[in-house]
Amino acid sequence: MIAVILETLTTIDANEQALRAADASWESARWAFLMLLVTVGLLIGAFLAARYARKTWEATSAQLRMAQAADREREARNVSAWLQPAKSGNLMEVFARNGNGGPAYDVVCRIMVKRMAEKVPTDEVHIERYVALGPDDTQRAVKYAFNMGPDGYTFGYKDPNDGVRYTKSRTTTVLFESDDEWKIWDGQSVTDGLAVDLSFRDSAGRSWRRDWHGKLIELT
């Protein structure tokens, strides 16, 4: 039997042996390449899964932050102040409203002057303070409304002796040159008028400001 095997091996020439060796090498290379493809596929899958998990986490975190911010602002969003021309006379009505079930505290309502040369309101015309602004069940703020007119701020005359400028109410707080400037600011940087700025504290002790654009800002 051994003699037969030896005879068979000796009958295989060198070319046949080389061909078989080449086939074996090719098969090994093919399997190695397939394994490489599988490995690369697994790596890509792991990367995509990690990226998806991160995106999901970021979206969830963003939603949580938005929910937390909405909860913090829940009371503050219901406190506001605004201006409107009075029905009679050249007066301006100022309204403050609290639409919550409980009071807002340390409320300060400032009426500001926006001049054409300035980008934002600068000078304070009038200020109203409330230790507590109670709930408004009527959906109107009549209880917290007050009127103000231009006579205390508009130029009336100049003293010929010392050149001091006085308002129509004979004070020196001249902020406007004419009654035409006594109007509500339209929010444009190139126009002038009156704007209201509101600050207050909610029941949780957080301090807030609602600026002349109506933007709500938490104060720290």
C-alpha positions as CSV (number, residue, x, y, z in Angstrom):
1,M,0.0,0.0,0.0
2,I,2.8,2.4,0.9
3,A,4.5,1.6,-2.3
4,V,1.3,2.5,-4.3
5,I,1.1,5.9,-2.5
6,L,4.8,6.7,-3.1
7,E,4.3,5.7,-6.7
8,T,1.3,8.1,-7.0
9,L,3.2,11.0,-5.4
10,T,6.1,10.5,-7.7
11,T,3.8,10.6,-10.7
12,I,2.5,14.2,-9.9
13,D,4.8,16.5,-11.8
14,A,6.0,19.9,-10.5
15,N,3.4,21.9,-12.5
16,E,0.5,20.1,-10.9
17,Q,1.9,20.7,-7.5
18,A,2.3,24.4,-8.2
19,L,-1.3,24.6,-9.5
20,R,-2.6,22.9,-6.4
21,A,-0.6,25.3,-4.2
22,A,-1.9,28.3,-6.1
23,D,-5.5,27.1,-5.7
24,A,-5.0,26.7,-2.0
25,S,-3.5,30.1,-1.7
26,W,-6.3,31.7,-3.7
27,E,-8.9,29.9,-1.5
28,S,-7.2,31.2,1.6
29,A,-7.1,34.8,0.2
30,R,-10.8,34.6,-0.8
31,W,-11.8,33.6,2.7
32,A,-9.6,36.3,4.2
33,F,-11.2,38.9,2.0
34,L,-14.7,37.7,2.9
35,M,-13.8,37.9,6.6
36,L,-12.5,41.4,6.0
37,L,-15.8,42.4,4.4
38,V,-17.8,41.0,7.3
39,T,-15.5,42.8,9.8
40,V,-15.9,46.1,7.9
41,G,-19.7,45.6,7.8
42,L,-19.8,45.0,11.5
43,L,-17.8,48.1,12.2
44,I,-20.0,50.2,9.9
45,G,-23.1,48.8,11.6
46,A,-21.7,49.5,15.1
47,F,-20.8,53.1,14.0
48,L,-24.3,53.7,12.6
49,A,-25.9,52.3,15.7
50,A,-23.8,54.5,18.0
51,R,-24.6,57.5,15.8
52,Y,-28.3,56.8,16.0
53,A,-28.1,56.3,19.7
54,R,-26.4,59.7,20.1
55,K,-28.9,61.4,17.9
56,T,-31.7,59.9,19.9
57,W,-30.1,61.0,23.2
58,E,-29.6,64.5,21.9
59,A,-33.2,64.8,20.7
60,T,-34.5,63.4,24.0
61,S,-32.2,65.8,26.0
62,A,-33.4,68.7,23.9
63,Q,-37.0,67.8,24.5
64,L,-36.4,67.5,28.2
65,R,-34.7,70.9,28.3
66,M,-37.6,72.4,26.5
67,A,-40.1,70.8,28.8
68,Q,-38.1,72.0,31.8
69,A,-37.9,75.6,30.4
70,A,-41.6,75.6,29.7
71,D,-42.3,74.5,33.2
72,R,-40.1,77.2,34.6
73,E,-41.7,79.9,32.4
74,R,-45.3,78.7,33.0
75,E,-46.2,81.5,35.5
76,A,-44.0,84.1,33.9
77,R,-45.6,83.8,30.5
78,N,-48.9,84.9,32.0
79,V,-47.6,88.3,33.4
80,S,-47.4,91.1,30.9
81,A,-47.7,94.9,30.5
82,W,-48.5,97.0,27.5
83,L,-49.3,100.6,26.3
84,Q,-52.3,101.9,24.3
85,P,-53.6,105.4,23.6
86,A,-56.4,106.5,25.9
87,K,-59.9,107.0,24.4
88,S,-59.9,110.7,25.2
89,G,-57.2,113.3,25.4
90,N,-53.5,113.0,24.6
91,L,-53.0,110.4,27.3
92,M,-51.3,107.0,27.3
93,E,-52.8,104.1,29.1
94,V,-50.5,101.6,30.7
95,F,-51.8,98.1,31.6
96,A,-50.3,95.4,33.7
97,R,-51.9,91.9,33.8
98,N,-51.3,88.7,35.8
99,G,-53.1,85.8,34.3
100,N,-52.0,83.3,36.9
101,G,-54.1,81.8,39.8
102,G,-51.8,83.5,42.3
103,P,-50.0,86.9,42.6
104,A,-46.8,88.0,41.0
105,Y,-44.4,89.8,43.3
106,D,-42.0,92.8,43.2
107,V,-43.6,94.0,40.0
108,V,-41.9,97.1,38.4
109,C,-43.4,98.6,35.3
110,R,-41.1,101.1,33.6
111,I,-42.2,103.4,30.7
112,M,-39.1,104.1,28.6
113,V,-38.2,106.5,25.8
114,K,-36.9,105.2,22.5
115,R,-35.1,108.0,20.5
116,M,-34.3,107.9,16.8
117,A,-30.6,108.2,17.5
118,E,-30.6,105.2,19.9
119,K,-31.1,101.6,19.0
120,V,-33.0,100.7,22.2
121,P,-35.1,102.6,24.8
122,T,-32.9,104.6,27.2
123,D,-34.6,107.2,29.4
124,E,-37.2,106.3,32.0
125,V,-40.4,108.4,31.7
126,H,-42.5,106.8,34.4
127,I,-42.4,103.9,36.8
128,E,-45.1,102.0,38.7
129,R,-44.3,99.5,41.4
130,Y,-46.6,96.8,42.9
131,V,-45.6,94.7,45.9
132,A,-47.9,92.1,44.6
133,L,-49.9,92.0,41.3
134,G,-53.0,89.9,42.0
135,P,-54.7,87.5,39.6
136,D,-56.9,89.0,36.9
137,D,-60.1,87.0,36.7
138,T,-61.8,89.4,34.3
139,Q,-59.1,88.9,31.5
140,R,-58.6,92.6,31.6
141,A,-56.1,94.7,33.6
142,V,-58.3,97.7,34.5
143,K,-57.4,97.3,38.2
144,Y,-53.8,97.9,37.3
145,A,-54.2,100.5,34.6
146,F,-52.9,104.1,34.9
147,N,-52.9,107.1,32.6
148,M,-49.9,109.3,31.8
149,G,-49.8,112.4,29.6
150,P,-47.0,114.3,27.7
151,D,-47.2,117.6,29.6
152,G,-44.7,116.5,32.2
153,Y,-42.1,115.5,29.6
154,T,-42.7,117.7,26.5
155,F,-40.9,121.0,25.8
156,G,-43.0,124.0,26.7
157,Y,-40.8,127.0,26.9
158,K,-37.3,128.3,27.6
159,D,-36.5,130.7,30.4
160,P,-35.0,133.8,28.6
161,N,-32.9,134.7,31.6
162,D,-30.9,131.5,32.2
163,G,-31.9,129.4,29.1
164,V,-33.3,126.6,31.2
165,R,-35.8,124.5,29.2
166,Y,-39.2,123.6,30.9
167,T,-42.0,121.2,30.1
168,K,-45.6,122.2,29.7
169,S,-46.0,121.3,33.4
170,R,-43.2,123.7,34.4
171,T,-40.7,120.9,35.2
172,T,-37.2,120.6,33.8
173,T,-37.6,116.9,32.7
174,V,-37.7,117.7,29.0
175,L,-37.7,114.4,27.1
176,F,-39.7,115.3,24.0
177,E,-39.7,118.3,21.7
178,S,-43.4,118.0,20.7
179,D,-46.6,116.0,21.4
180,D,-46.0,114.2,18.0
181,E,-43.3,112.2,19.8
182,W,-45.8,111.0,22.4
183,K,-46.7,107.7,20.7
184,I,-46.1,104.0,21.1
185,W,-42.8,102.8,19.7
186,D,-43.3,100.4,16.8
187,G,-40.2,98.4,17.6
188,Q,-38.0,99.7,14.7
189,S,-34.4,100.8,15.4
190,V,-34.8,104.0,13.3
191,T,-38.1,105.2,14.9
192,D,-38.9,106.7,18.3
193,G,-41.7,106.5,20.9
194,L,-42.7,105.0,24.2
195,A,-42.0,101.4,25.3
196,V,-42.8,99.4,28.4
197,D,-40.4,97.3,30.4
198,L,-41.7,94.9,33.0
199,S,-39.8,93.0,35.8
200,F,-41.3,90.7,38.5
201,R,-40.9,87.6,40.7
202,D,-43.0,84.4,40.4
203,S,-44.2,82.2,43.2
204,A,-41.1,80.1,43.1
205,G,-38.9,83.1,43.8
206,R,-37.5,83.3,40.2
207,S,-37.0,86.8,38.8
208,W,-38.1,87.7,35.3
209,R,-38.1,90.6,32.9
210,R,-40.3,91.2,29.9
211,D,-38.5,93.7,27.7
212,W,-40.0,96.3,25.3
213,H,-40.2,93.7,22.5
214,G,-42.2,91.4,24.8
215,K,-39.3,88.9,25.1
216,L,-39.3,87.0,28.4
217,I,-35.9,86.8,30.1
218,E,-35.1,85.0,33.4
219,L,-32.8,87.2,35.6
220,T,-30.0,85.6,37.6
